[in-house]
Structures are given as structure tokens and as C-alpha cells.
Amino acid sequence: MTKRDTYDTPSDVVADDGKVEVRGPDAVDVDLTPEAAEETSDRLLNAAMKARGDKRLEDFPHKAK
């Protein structure tokens, strides 16, 4: 698997003509239906909360290796 860059800049998101446009950073360039955008936002939020929790717990000695 190739190593991917991790960005700290959020994507730009706009609603235009019945679709949701997501641009950047880097090569992110996607248009979604409103329904797909809603599901994607739920998935992003869930993954972000998990990643934030993982980051907070990474230095705790009780965490399984």
C-alpha cells in the first residue's frame, strides 16, 4: 500500500444546482448528490471522532499493542 499524505486543511464545500461540490486539498474534486453528501458527512464525523479518541489514548500504558 502506498503512503498517502495527511492534510490539516479542510475541504471547501458548496451546494450548487442541486449537488454538493467538494474541492481540495490536493486532488479532492468530487460532486455528490445531497443524499450521498449527508451519508459521507456522517461517515467523516464518525471516523474523525474515532481518530481523535485514538490520538488522545495513544500514550496510555493500558492500551493494547
SEBAMAR-72730 format. One record per residue: residue number from 1; residue in three letters; chain; x, y, z of N, C-alpha, C in turn. Coordinates in nm, 4 decimals, always signed. Each point is the difference from the previous one (the first is absolute). Layout:
<atoms>
(NUM; "ala"; "A"; (X; Y; Z); (X; Y; Z); (X; Y; Z)),
...
</atoms>
This chain:
<atoms>
(1; "met"; "A"; (+0.0841; -0.1179; +0.0000); (-0.0841; +0.1179; +0.0000); (+0.0887; +0.1243; +0.0000)),
(2; "thr"; "A"; (-0.0369; +0.0977; -0.0798); (+0.0781; +0.1235; -0.0094); (-0.0303; +0.0931; +0.1169)),
(3; "lys"; "A"; (+0.1027; +0.0689; +0.0437); (-0.0179; +0.0989; +0.1069); (-0.0716; +0.1210; -0.0580)),
(4; "arg"; "A"; (-0.0993; +0.0470; +0.0709); (-0.0757; +0.1170; -0.0425); (+0.0324; +0.1178; +0.0896)),
(5; "asp"; "A"; (-0.0087; +0.1188; -0.0566); (+0.0185; +0.1220; +0.0783); (-0.1193; +0.0195; +0.0925)),
(6; "thr"; "A"; (+0.0250; +0.0590; +0.1139); (-0.1057; +0.0371; +0.0936); (-0.0070; +0.1518; +0.0029)),
(7; "tyr"; "A"; (-0.1179; +0.0543; -0.0234); (-0.0181; +0.1448; -0.0096); (-0.0654; +0.0550; +0.1252)),
(8; "asp"; "A"; (+0.0355; +0.1229; +0.0346); (-0.0642; +0.0662; +0.1135); (-0.0886; +0.1159; -0.0473)),
(9; "thr"; "A"; (-0.0259; +0.0051; -0.1292); (-0.0866; +0.1019; -0.0588); (-0.1321; -0.0657; -0.0401)),
(10; "pro"; "A"; (-0.1115; +0.0533; +0.0453); (-0.1288; -0.0595; -0.0372); (-0.0354; +0.0265; -0.1457)),
(11; "ser"; "A"; (-0.0874; -0.0818; -0.0532); (-0.0494; +0.0185; -0.1365); (-0.0964; +0.1178; -0.0066)),
(12; "asp"; "A"; (-0.0100; +0.0607; -0.1178); (-0.1034; +0.1004; -0.0259); (-0.1245; -0.0730; -0.0482)),
(13; "val"; "A"; (-0.1155; +0.0372; +0.0509); (-0.1253; -0.0673; -0.0336); (-0.1057; +0.1048; -0.0309)),
(14; "val"; "A"; (-0.0653; -0.0156; -0.1170); (-0.1085; +0.0907; -0.0373); (-0.1146; -0.0802; -0.0607)),
(15; "ala"; "A"; (-0.1205; +0.0536; +0.0159); (-0.1172; -0.0560; -0.0670); (-0.0224; +0.0817; -0.1265)),
(16; "asp"; "A"; (-0.0145; -0.0690; -0.1131); (-0.0186; +0.0692; -0.1270); (-0.0876; -0.0831; -0.0915)),
(17; "asp"; "A"; (-0.1118; +0.0554; -0.0399); (-0.0879; -0.0626; -0.0983); (-0.0417; -0.1418; +0.0394)),
(18; "gly"; "A"; (-0.0351; -0.0167; +0.1284); (-0.0497; -0.1293; +0.0463); (+0.1047; -0.1045; +0.0295)),
(19; "lys"; "A"; (+0.1257; +0.0390; +0.0022); (+0.1068; -0.0940; +0.0345); (+0.0923; +0.0649; +0.1014)),
(20; "val"; "A"; (+0.0818; -0.0808; +0.0639); (+0.0980; +0.0481; +0.0970); (+0.1379; -0.0196; -0.0611)),
(21; "glu"; "A"; (+0.0752; +0.1089; -0.0096); (+0.1336; -0.0045; -0.0593); (+0.1046; +0.0063; +0.1104)),
(22; "val"; "A"; (+0.0938; -0.0947; -0.0041); (+0.1081; -0.0066; +0.0988); (+0.1314; +0.0174; -0.0752)),
(23; "arg"; "A"; (+0.0789; +0.1000; +0.0426); (+0.1268; +0.0292; -0.0671); (+0.1130; +0.0126; +0.1012)),
(24; "gly"; "A"; (+0.1129; -0.0628; -0.0342); (+0.1224; +0.0125; +0.0783); (-0.0105; -0.0674; +0.1359)),
(25; "pro"; "A"; (+0.1103; -0.0113; +0.0685); (+0.1328; +0.0371; -0.0473); (+0.0521; -0.0996; -0.1044)),
(26; "asp"; "A"; (+0.1063; +0.0384; -0.0648); (+0.0668; -0.0804; -0.1016); (-0.0976; -0.0398; -0.1104)),
(27; "ala"; "A"; (-0.0174; -0.1277; -0.0272); (-0.0774; -0.0459; -0.1154); (-0.1468; -0.0299; +0.0316)),
(28; "val"; "A"; (-0.0475; +0.0370; +0.1175); (-0.1412; -0.0240; +0.0320); (-0.0854; +0.0876; -0.0907)),
(29; "asp"; "A"; (-0.0882; -0.0631; -0.0762); (-0.0856; +0.0709; -0.0942); (-0.1175; -0.0920; -0.0319)),
(30; "val"; "A"; (-0.1080; +0.0157; +0.0777); (-0.1119; -0.0918; -0.0144); (-0.1321; +0.0757; +0.0125)),
(31; "asp"; "A"; (-0.0980; -0.0422; -0.0790); (-0.1365; +0.0520; +0.0091); (-0.0893; -0.1124; +0.0508)),
(32; "leu"; "A"; (-0.0834; +0.0296; +0.0990); (-0.0849; -0.1011; +0.0626); (-0.1461; +0.0428; -0.0040)),
(33; "thr"; "A"; (-0.0878; -0.0990; -0.0017); (-0.1408; +0.0303; +0.0207); (-0.0164; +0.0431; +0.1450)),
(34; "pro"; "A"; (-0.1072; +0.0705; +0.0323); (-0.0205; +0.0375; +0.1404); (-0.0029; -0.1220; +0.0923)),
(35; "glu"; "A"; (-0.0591; -0.1091; -0.0448); (-0.0070; -0.1212; +0.0826); (+0.1381; -0.0598; +0.0236)),
(36; "ala"; "A"; (+0.0819; -0.0053; -0.1048); (+0.1363; -0.0535; +0.0150); (+0.0841; +0.0920; +0.0882)),
(37; "ala"; "A"; (-0.0212; +0.1306; -0.0112); (+0.0740; +0.0942; +0.0839); (-0.0372; -0.0164; +0.1467)),
(38; "glu"; "A"; (-0.1291; -0.0207; +0.0289); (-0.0426; -0.0208; +0.1388); (+0.0638; -0.1254; +0.0587)),
(39; "glu"; "A"; (-0.0022; -0.1094; -0.0741); (+0.0596; -0.1249; +0.0495); (+0.1510; +0.0159; +0.0170)),
(40; "thr"; "A"; (+0.0641; +0.0669; -0.0961); (+0.1440; +0.0232; +0.0093); (+0.0333; +0.0842; +0.1225)),
(41; "ser"; "A"; (-0.0812; +0.1015; +0.0281); (+0.0264; +0.0839; +0.1173); (-0.0125; -0.0807; +0.1284)),
(42; "asp"; "A"; (-0.0981; -0.0905; +0.0079); (-0.0130; -0.0869; +0.1176); (+0.1226; -0.0893; +0.0154)),
(43; "arg"; "A"; (+0.0446; -0.0576; -0.1108); (+0.1173; -0.0883; +0.0047); (+0.1259; +0.0763; +0.0384)),
(44; "leu"; "A"; (+0.0157; +0.1218; -0.0540); (+0.1161; +0.0822; +0.0355); (-0.0004; +0.0352; +0.1476)),
(45; "leu"; "A"; (-0.1154; +0.0403; +0.0517); (-0.0089; +0.0372; +0.1409); (+0.0304; -0.1188; +0.0909)),
(46; "asn"; "A"; (-0.0554; -0.1163; -0.0321); (+0.0273; -0.1197; +0.0812); (+0.1479; -0.0366; -0.0022)),
(47; "ala"; "A"; (+0.0614; +0.0043; -0.1179); (+0.1422; -0.0335; -0.0108); (+0.0864; +0.1045; +0.0702)),
(48; "ala"; "A"; (-0.0392; +0.1270; -0.0093); (+0.0760; +0.1061; +0.0672); (-0.0037; -0.0168; +0.1516)),
(49; "met"; "A"; (-0.1174; -0.0345; +0.0534); (-0.0101; -0.0208; +0.1453); (+0.0842; -0.1192; +0.0437)),
(50; "lys"; "A"; (+0.0002; -0.1083; -0.0793); (+0.0810; -0.1166; +0.0343); (+0.1484; +0.0351; -0.0050)),
(51; "ala"; "A"; (+0.0426; +0.0701; -0.1057); (+0.1410; +0.0376; -0.0132); (+0.0435; +0.0928; +0.1132)),
(52; "arg"; "A"; (-0.0864; +0.0942; +0.0373); (+0.0331; +0.0908; +0.1112); (+0.0149; -0.0796; +0.1302)),
(53; "gly"; "A"; (-0.0893; -0.0949; +0.0222); (+0.0095; -0.0842; +0.1199); (+0.1259; -0.0842; -0.0001)),
(54; "asp"; "A"; (+0.0319; -0.0589; -0.1162); (+0.1233; -0.0797; -0.0120); (+0.1218; +0.0855; +0.0328)),
(55; "lys"; "A"; (+0.0004; +0.1231; -0.0507); (+0.1134; +0.0899; +0.0228); (+0.0135; +0.0355; +0.1481)),
(56; "arg"; "A"; (-0.1138; +0.0244; +0.0652); (+0.0035; +0.0345; +0.1430); (+0.0500; -0.1159; +0.0853)),
(57; "leu"; "A"; (-0.0277; -0.1240; -0.0418); (+0.0342; -0.1167; +0.0811); (+0.1340; -0.0636; -0.0366)),
(58; "glu"; "A"; (+0.0687; +0.0514; -0.1019); (+0.1199; -0.0674; -0.0492); (+0.1126; -0.0104; +0.1026)),
(59; "asp"; "A"; (+0.0056; +0.0880; +0.0976); (+0.1091; -0.0038; +0.0986); (-0.0395; -0.0665; +0.1312)),
(60; "phe"; "A"; (-0.1208; -0.0559; +0.0069); (-0.0436; -0.0654; +0.1225); (+0.0582; -0.1422; +0.0048)),
(61; "pro"; "A"; (+0.0606; -0.0394; +0.1108); (+0.0649; -0.1312; +0.0085); (-0.0982; -0.1171; -0.0052)),
(62; "his"; "A"; (-0.1257; +0.0191; +0.0344); (-0.0948; -0.1116; +0.0007); (-0.0502; -0.0372; -0.1389)),
(63; "lys"; "A"; (+0.0317; +0.0787; -0.1015); (-0.0479; -0.0271; -0.1343); (+0.0688; -0.1244; -0.0565)),
(64; "ala"; "A"; (-0.0773; -0.0895; -0.0573); (+0.0549; -0.1218; -0.0594); (+0.0898; +0.0347; -0.1176)),
(65; "lys"; "A"; (+0.1067; -0.0738; -0.0150); (+0.0936; +0.0234; -0.1111); (-0.0430; -0.0727; -0.1229)),
</atoms>
